[in-house]
Amino acid sequence: MHKNGNTHSVIIIGAGIAGLSAGIYAQLNGFQSRIYEMHSLPGGVMTSWKRKGYLIDGCVQWLMGSSPKSNFYPLYEEVGLIQNRQFFHPDVFLYFEDSDGQALTFYANIERLEKELVDHGPEDRALIHEFCSAARALVGFNPPVSGSGNLLQSIVGTWSMLPRMICLGPTMLKWTGMSMSQFADRFKTPFLRQIFSHLWQPEMTVISLLFFLAYISHQMNGFPIGGSLAMALAVEKRYRELGGEVNYGCRVEKILVENHKAVGVRLANGVEQRADIVISAADGHATIWCMLDGRYLNDAIRKVYAEFKLFPPIMQIGLGVKRTFNELPCATGGMVIELKQPFEVANKPVESLKMTIYNFDPTLAPTGKTLLNVKVQTDYDYWKELLTDRERYDAEKQRIALEVINRLDQRFPGLASQVEMADVATPMTYERYTGNWQASYEGFLPTPKTVKSTIPNRLPGLKNFYMAGQWVRVGGGIPTGVSMGREAVKCICKEDGIRFQGN
């Protein structure tokens, strides 16, 4: 028995970062927990895979809160995410080139960024200054780790920040209520308008970009050298060390309910596993409509899944290149190249390529070589239908890889002959390995509307059941996974009158 008298057993569905976090906090609080994961590895979306000597990272471009100055840092330490982890803090976030070769460097330093933007668009000086001044005003905000409330509340909702929030209230309201597409349209300079239309999802709220700039300029958003899977394995190790149990290759088919109480799960092989409490850190849509047959719903939950926009599905083309790219800035946010010759993916033109050139992480490629990761936004239904004909599906993947290599060869002459490895992941790859609804890698998009919304981690009428992860917090990401896994266990402790153990 734990010192707080707790003897409850907990089943957790999913060994992504939210599930592992929930497991760790369950163990810290004396619960007897075990995780069931359909895949063979931990991490969910937070993963990497090896191909011909290269390590393709499928997730992280930066980790918010990677500095000891962040309130998230103690949580990362607690779950084993950050120990002995080296982080690269970039001077450059993004590098952009249009089809005429005009280039802009999106610096992490706000003053340098403002000068760079004004140099390219002096007629937009006032707008640029307003934007950069808003980012500077947010430097020093340290988001609390509480999982309750909505995304905006979690960023700014501490009493210590209240005086600053009162001063910044009108500014906050303005930028929170503006989408990136609306902001981009305000630029008179076509080049800058084009850049800001590529920088973030067009429906996303500008406030998310401003907070990102504030954090990255303060070196609080770094890239973990070694990539995503190494972090997932470290968190899994921490969970096991605390006595937790992970069962891989175990897809949960149903959540068992008796008298409107969750009492366990049924696996795809028909085996039933019982526990006092169930936490689903799996896909939200599958949890509610498949594992629970849509029995525990209300209008608010229906509205979330019917109306909230998702992060769109992507294709990811990983290329191993016998080249160093030392001439390019180390930009963790990537490089955007506008194409002179667009090509089609899912019957839509691809007019630019956004890629990360990992010249800042030598662990992902052999010496003298570099991993490139190109992401192309695409259509879920197209790939779902195409997969019914495996030959066509594979041929289309190969065609797109060749189209990408051809366009990159035009920008980097000789690259085509230097490609040693090409790997293509489609939305169906994401769906197969993570189960994410519509292959959305980060769940609900933070728009001016949704960023102010709260998604409960309980379902109406169902006891002893909790949800964790990106489907109960708009915006997704690793901080959401860690904090929402923690929050689920905090809720259980509160309901049981147990003092929560943990940061």
Rosetta blueprint (number, residue, H / E / L):
1 M L
2 H L
3 K L
4 N L
5 G L
6 N L
7 T L
8 H L
9 S E
10 V E
11 I E
12 I E
13 I E
14 G L
15 A L
16 G E
17 I H
18 A H
19 G H
20 L H
21 S H
22 A H
23 G H
24 I H
25 Y H
26 A H
27 Q H
28 L H
29 N L
30 G L
31 F L
32 Q E
33 S E
34 R E
35 I E
36 Y E
37 E E
38 M L
39 H L
40 S L
41 L L
42 P L
43 G E
44 G L
45 V L
46 M L
47 T L
48 S E
49 W E
50 K E
51 R E
52 K L
53 G L
54 Y E
55 L E
56 I E
57 D E
58 G L
59 C L
60 V L
61 Q L
62 W L
63 L E
64 M E
65 G L
66 S L
67 S L
68 P L
69 K L
70 S L
71 N L
72 F L
73 Y H
74 P H
75 L H
76 Y H
77 E H
78 E H
79 V L
80 G L
81 L L
82 I L
83 Q L
84 N L
85 R L
86 Q L
87 F E
88 F E
89 H L
90 P L
91 D L
92 V E
93 F E
94 L E
95 Y E
96 F E
97 E E
98 D L
99 S L
100 D L
101 G L
102 Q L
103 A E
104 L E
105 T E
106 F E
107 Y E
108 A L
109 N L
110 I H
111 E H
112 R H
113 L H
114 E H
115 K H
116 E H
117 L H
118 V H
119 D H
120 H H
121 G L
122 P H
123 E H
124 D H
125 R H
126 A H
127 L H
128 I H
129 H H
130 E H
131 F H
132 C H
133 S H
134 A H
135 A H
136 R H
137 A H
138 L H
139 V L
140 G L
141 F L
142 N L
143 P L
144 P L
145 V L
146 S L
147 G L
148 S L
149 G L
150 N L
151 L H
152 L H
153 Q H
154 S H
155 I H
156 V H
157 G L
158 T L
159 W H
160 S H
161 M H
162 L H
163 P H
164 R H
165 M H
166 I H
167 C H
168 L H
169 G H
170 P H
171 T H
172 M H
173 L H
174 K H
175 W H
176 T H
177 G L
178 M L
179 S E
180 M H
181 S H
182 Q H
183 F H
184 A H
185 D H
186 R L
187 F L
188 K L
189 T L
190 P H
191 F H
192 L H
193 R H
194 Q H
195 I H
196 F H
197 S H
198 H H
199 L H
200 W L
201 Q L
202 P L
203 E L
204 M L
205 T E
206 V H
207 I H
208 S H
209 L H
210 L H
211 F H
212 F H
213 L H
214 A H
215 Y H
216 I H
217 S H
218 H L
219 Q L
220 M L
221 N E
222 G E
223 F E
224 P E
225 I L
226 G L
227 G L
228 S H
229 L H
230 A H
231 M H
232 A H
233 L H
234 A H
235 V H
236 E H
237 K H
238 R H
239 Y H
240 R H
241 E H
242 L L
243 G L
244 G L
245 E E
246 V E
247 N E
248 Y E
249 G L
250 C L
251 R L
252 V E
253 E E
254 K E
255 I E
256 L E
257 V E
258 E E
259 N L
260 H L
261 K E
262 A E
263 V E
264 G E
265 V E
266 R E
267 L E
268 A L
269 N L
270 G L
271 V L
272 E E
273 Q E
274 R E
275 A L
276 D L
277 I E
278 V E
279 I E
280 S E
281 A L
282 A L
283 D L
284 G H
285 H H
286 A H
287 T H
288 I H
289 W H
290 C H
291 M H
292 L L
293 D L
294 G L
295 R L
296 Y L
297 L L
298 N L
299 D H
300 A H
301 I H
302 R H
303 K H
304 V H
305 Y H
306 A H
307 E H
308 F L
309 K L
310 L E
311 F L
312 P L
313 P L
314 I E
315 M E
316 Q E
317 I E
318 G E
319 L E
320 G E
321 V E
322 K L
323 R L
324 T L
325 F L
326 N L
327 E L
328 L L
329 P L
330 C L
331 A E
332 T L
333 G L
334 G L
335 M E
336 V E
337 I E
338 E E
339 L E
340 K E
341 Q E
342 P E
343 F E
344 E E
345 V E
346 A L
347 N L
348 K E
349 P E
350 V E
351 E E
352 S E
353 L E
354 K E
355 M E
356 T E
357 I E
358 Y L
359 N L
360 F L
361 D L
362 P H
363 T H
364 L H
365 A L
366 P L
367 T L
368 G L
369 K L
370 T E
371 L E
372 L E
373 N E
374 V E
375 K E
376 V E
377 Q E
378 T L
379 D L
380 Y H
381 D H
382 Y H
383 W H
384 K H
385 E H
386 L H
387 L L
388 T L
389 D L
390 R H
391 E H
392 R H
393 Y H
394 D H
395 A H
396 E H
397 K H
398 Q H
399 R H
400 I H
401 A H
402 L H
403 E H
404 V H
405 I H
406 N H
407 R H
408 L H
409 D H
410 Q H
411 R H
412 F L
413 P L
414 G L
415 L H
416 A H
417 S H
418 Q H
419 V E
420 E E
421 M E
422 A E
423 D E
424 V E
425 A E
426 T L
427 P H
428 M H
429 T H
430 Y H
431 E H
432 R H
433 Y H
434 T H
435 G L
436 N L
437 W H
438 Q H
439 A H
440 S L
441 Y L
442 E L
443 G L
444 F E
445 L L
446 P L
447 T L
448 P L
449 K L
450 T H
451 V H
452 K H
453 S L
454 T L
455 I L
456 P L
457 N L
458 R L
459 L L
460 P L
461 G L
462 L L
463 K E
464 N L
465 F E
466 Y E
467 M E
468 A L
469 G L
470 Q H
471 W H
472 V H
473 R L
474 V L
475 G L
476 G L
477 G L
478 I H
479 P H
480 T H
481 G H
482 V H
483 S H
484 M H
485 G H
486 R H
487 E H
488 A H
489 V H
490 K H
491 C H
492 I H
493 C H
494 K H
495 E H
496 D H
497 G L
498 I L
499 R L
500 F L
501 Q L
502 G L
503 N L
